[in-house]
Amino acid sequence: MSELSPNSGPSRVAVSIDLDAPGKAFGHLAVPHSRDESAWGSVRVPLVRIARGDGPTVLLTGGNHGDEYEGQIALANLARALQPDDIHGRVFVLPALNLPAVRAGRRTSPIDGGNMNRAFPGDARGGVTAMIADCVYRELVARADVVVDIHSGGRTLMFAPAAIAHCFDDPARMRATLALLRAFAAPYALLLTELDCEGLLDTAVEDLGKLFLSTELGGGGTATPETVAIATRGVRGVLRHLGMLVADTDNDVTVTTAADAAAGTGAAGAPPTRILGTAHDGAFVTSDHDGVIEFLVPLAAELRRGDAIARIHDYQRPDTSPHEYRAACAGVLICRHFPGLVGIGDCLAVIADDYRDN
């Protein structure tokens, strides 16, 4: 399926399993990486295929950024638990998409500095990150009907747990996207207006007319039992919504049924997913100062226009008053800067308001 790649030349990455065979297989993408320690070495990105009969093909990815852990954990668990008899269709799982970054616990690859979520659709002649993106785009995105990419805020951001998607002018596509968001059944769903969409896996998938769902499930460079459970429920909810699950294969995890999703009731009697958007002025709050940040409201706080969000203290000038940041719009504090130190140009906060489907 290399015809989908905008880059000429064959992929340099070897896929160790037959992507079109039935059944379950654990394998890898072997990415050539010649270096001082291994002249003919490679990076092996784990890949799992579970397939049976007719049905949709879904690609599930975690570890797009190495310091985001919910996807790595939930998808590794799913890959072990899910069997061909459990599904109609085909599931591909990449729990550690940017394996070098995952190994290092970093957002970007220590090999080439590559940010996987700015590398798509990839380049067969590029570095390790670009080669992984190129192979995933050619071989897995090409086969998929739906792609789900599990993210969190990593070491520098903290999110109120949300499933993420984009708005579309096409009403049918928008309805299908909203249905996926509700099926994932996170506490929040965020229709995100990207600051920069160049190189995103989202953009590569959507440009092919396929459905895409992402998440932001926490952050701070760790995962919690709650955020891992949301990822686990959410992925199974999507598979169930697509008619792919024969039955619930994990009795220890409550999942969202298609009926629940359609009714907007969420998982196991939880409150319905609240759908928010950022297509408004003032959604992104950016720092104009260096210093130590003091947040004045908690994550997920309901804000009115003009409410004080945070103060930045000049650590070298305790005699000066801190710089105060206020909400330029009303909404929910869906995201905040996580480390105590901030710099000029850092994203301090994201304010999302309720989405209204016109």
Steps between C-alpha positions, in 0.01 A plus 500: 500500500798727450308698236354708784842635595588843358867399518660314212701187553429182692469487877824406676307349790435124512165381641552165675138374478244460223266794547221341296499153657228386743569418864726659756868580461760693698770655288681825433605765254876463448639848436864509381724688743872474438700643789828465687364222723339300217611547141208299359259573780130582500227645720213252547165671553252248651197419285201275568236377253168345610267411212195287430250515217334806355478832678677832539875540543609711797852623574572569869816690593667596827843642575481756219675707764718298733405682822127423461411169660126424493511374142812294558340323797141462378597385151759249625230353724253492212750339264551211743132459588326537165465179298379446143179335623420821690467717190353551156758672284861592564690691768860621471669607824816712528540560876844667463480689171809714560698223669823700549301774679315239707831344611630840605175623661521807277257679273741474208743239374850511650634358172405781265296744711192404302154585628290214360188715500667752272650240264203370298462387228867421544797459273651170387837672458493684832617415849356240733195706597415586139545137390264373773239760400538410132449128563205553735338732245558268202420167660269558798318829448442388141317188620308665783147636502542662844814610687508558877815667638523508882674808644532681831671824594843346552744668737400860424118505491210369705156441346161425641449158331359556152451329168613729218379554144461776241203675343400434139273681257357172373196420722529122461867503595427725796225266623733202471771687692262600779382139525860385548556761771190386687595134459839567657307642797774709662379760748558766235512504122695786344454622144845651476610780272869420452765768537706314237369197309804443277641147530234369740384140476152655527549702183649210304204277587233764444648604164426145383135537604531256791366543853745606770475524877767611745506563874660709769455294817707670768870582498782596730717220361304220664176302482241435768258209551218734399658617174606148399143380569362778278734395219408133543125564507527749219677276251258215568210743470619603155540138388153421630352808331648382169335159545834324534477342847321168526475537878671678787835323545602670824249465781715711729451807283165669448448591138263728317233336289390641165160575655669694781705695250197581285310616808800697627491330838870405516644191669339314788260777589773765495397853398474543123806623315505879496590623153716813489674703231785750460387684187483834681729790586687460826497119506880476523680693774872553428767625739665835443733453798764270648455389858320275748133443432232507768163370381205664672231256383499119465492301180147471357393819680204688354628843400331830430654758272749698707557237769859480623660171387863524608785723609863482389761598759838641398737274695781759476289798608298416813445873542280514189136400483416181308354522150133399503324313219122519461251310289421682177186288462264286704535123501669200659871490587561185297882521503774663707877525499641235733856583613546781749740688272367671189662694219397760247294333228389201711135399492364577847141387456223404258143614559226305321134596475195285437466381142179589325413288201350733244 
